[in-house]
Amino acid sequence: MPLTEHEPSRGPDLGFTHVALTVRDAAASISFYSRFADMQVVHRRTDRSGHVVVWLGDLTRPFVVVLIEADAVTHVLGGWTHLGVALPSRDEVDRRAARAAADGHRVLGPYDEGPPVGYWAIIVDPDGHNLELSYGQEVEFSVTDATEHRAPS
């Protein structure tokens, strides 16, 4: 049977696939997330209302940040609400936080909270959304541990 435009060619996605953020300028946001979170455009289109919609991924898993261009951003990931990106070293957290500050972005940290939180800093994107850069968080270990100790169905 031929595929329709709504049928996935490789089977449906399962689990947590994306987070969507409204942004005023998709190009500025693409630049920010490329520079500080190693993300790249994996899909781009214009929606029915004429706004640019971009999917950014880091190519490590099937998960994207969806950027939806809007005339105004009315809700932001601010305060302690944030997107989190793990980096390979404390030095890399320091480098990117310093680069963000030099570029004029607000920066909180870096701080060392020890396990399982690790070493982290928050930088604010062009629309006020928070991006956490971290090293030494134990998300993978916690998920693996929970999976291994899950009760059989």
C-alpha positions as CSV (number, residue, x, y, z in Angstrom):
1,M,0.0,0.0,0.0
2,P,1.5,3.4,-0.9
3,L,2.2,5.8,1.9
4,T,0.1,8.9,2.3
5,E,1.6,12.2,3.4
6,H,0.6,11.4,7.0
7,E,2.0,7.9,7.3
8,P,5.6,7.6,8.6
9,S,7.9,5.6,6.4
10,R,9.8,3.9,9.2
11,G,7.2,3.4,11.9
12,P,5.8,5.9,14.4
13,D,8.0,7.8,16.9
14,L,7.6,6.6,20.5
15,G,8.4,8.4,23.7
16,F,9.5,12.0,24.3
17,T,10.2,13.5,20.9
18,H,10.4,17.3,21.2
19,V,9.9,20.6,23.0
20,A,8.5,23.6,21.2
21,L,9.5,27.2,21.8
22,T,8.1,30.4,20.2
23,V,10.8,32.7,19.0
24,R,10.8,36.1,17.3
25,D,13.7,35.5,14.9
26,A,14.3,31.9,13.9
27,A,17.7,32.7,12.4
28,A,19.0,34.3,15.7
29,S,17.7,31.3,17.6
30,I,19.3,28.8,15.2
31,S,22.6,30.7,15.6
32,F,22.3,30.6,19.4
33,Y,21.5,26.9,19.7
34,S,24.1,25.9,17.1
35,R,26.8,27.9,18.9
36,F,26.0,26.8,22.5
37,A,24.1,23.5,22.2
38,D,25.7,21.9,19.1
39,M,22.3,21.7,17.4
40,Q,21.6,21.9,13.7
41,V,18.5,22.3,11.5
42,V,17.0,18.9,10.7
43,H,13.7,20.2,9.3
44,R,12.4,23.6,8.1
45,R,9.1,24.7,6.8
46,T,6.7,27.6,6.7
47,D,3.4,27.0,8.5
48,R,-0.1,27.9,7.3
49,S,0.1,31.3,8.9
50,G,3.4,32.1,7.2
51,H,5.6,31.6,10.2
52,V,8.9,29.7,9.9
53,V,9.1,26.5,11.9
54,V,12.4,24.8,12.5
55,W,13.4,21.6,14.1
56,L,16.9,21.6,15.7
57,G,18.6,18.4,16.8
58,D,22.0,17.4,18.1
59,L,21.9,14.1,16.2
60,T,22.5,12.0,19.3
61,R,18.9,10.8,19.7
62,P,15.5,11.2,18.0
63,F,14.7,14.4,19.9
64,V,14.3,18.0,18.6
65,V,13.7,21.5,19.8
66,V,11.0,23.0,17.6
67,L,11.3,26.7,17.0
68,I,8.1,28.4,16.0
69,E,8.5,32.0,14.8
70,A,5.8,34.3,16.2
71,D,5.2,38.0,16.3
72,A,5.6,38.0,20.1
73,V,7.0,35.5,22.6
74,T,4.5,35.5,25.5
75,H,5.8,32.6,27.5
76,V,9.5,31.8,28.1
77,L,11.5,29.0,29.8
78,G,12.6,31.4,32.5
79,G,13.4,31.1,36.2
80,W,14.4,27.5,36.9
81,T,12.6,26.3,33.8
82,H,15.2,25.4,31.1
83,L,16.4,23.1,28.4
84,G,19.5,21.1,29.5
85,V,22.5,20.1,27.4
86,A,25.3,17.8,28.7
87,L,28.8,18.8,27.6
88,P,32.0,16.6,27.7
89,S,33.9,18.6,30.4
90,R,33.8,21.3,33.0
91,D,36.2,23.3,30.9
92,E,33.7,23.2,28.0
93,V,30.9,24.5,30.3
94,D,33.3,27.3,31.3
95,R,34.3,28.1,27.7
96,R,30.7,28.3,26.5
97,A,29.5,30.3,29.5
98,A,32.3,32.8,29.0
99,R,31.6,33.0,25.2
100,A,27.9,33.6,26.0
101,A,28.7,36.4,28.4
102,A,31.1,38.0,25.9
103,D,28.3,37.8,23.3
104,G,26.1,39.8,25.7
105,H,23.9,36.9,26.9
106,R,22.9,36.7,30.5
107,V,24.7,33.9,32.3
108,L,24.1,32.3,35.7
109,G,27.0,30.3,37.1
110,P,28.8,28.0,36.6
111,Y,28.1,26.2,39.8
112,D,29.3,22.8,41.2
113,E,26.4,21.0,42.9
114,G,28.1,17.6,43.0
115,P,26.4,14.3,42.1
116,P,23.8,13.9,40.6
117,V,23.4,17.5,39.6
118,G,27.0,18.1,38.5
119,Y,28.6,21.3,37.2
120,W,26.3,23.7,35.4
121,A,25.6,27.2,34.0
122,I,22.5,28.7,32.5
123,I,22.6,31.1,29.5
124,V,19.7,33.0,28.2
125,D,18.8,32.8,24.5
126,P,17.6,35.8,22.4
127,D,14.0,35.4,23.5
128,G,14.6,34.8,27.2
129,H,14.5,31.0,27.2
130,N,17.0,29.4,29.5
131,L,19.6,26.9,28.3
132,E,21.5,24.9,30.9
133,L,25.0,23.6,30.0
134,S,26.2,20.9,32.3
135,Y,28.9,18.3,33.0
136,G,28.6,15.4,35.3
137,Q,24.9,15.1,35.7
138,E,23.8,11.5,36.2
139,V,20.7,11.4,34.0
140,E,21.8,8.3,32.0
141,F,22.7,6.4,35.2
142,S,19.4,7.3,36.8
143,V,17.4,6.2,33.7
144,T,19.5,3.0,33.3
145,D,19.1,2.2,37.1
146,A,15.3,2.8,36.9
147,T,15.0,0.6,33.8
148,E,17.0,-2.3,35.4
149,H,14.9,-2.1,38.6
150,R,11.5,-1.7,36.9
151,A,8.9,-4.3,38.0
152,P,7.9,-6.8,35.3
153,S,4.6,-6.0,33.6
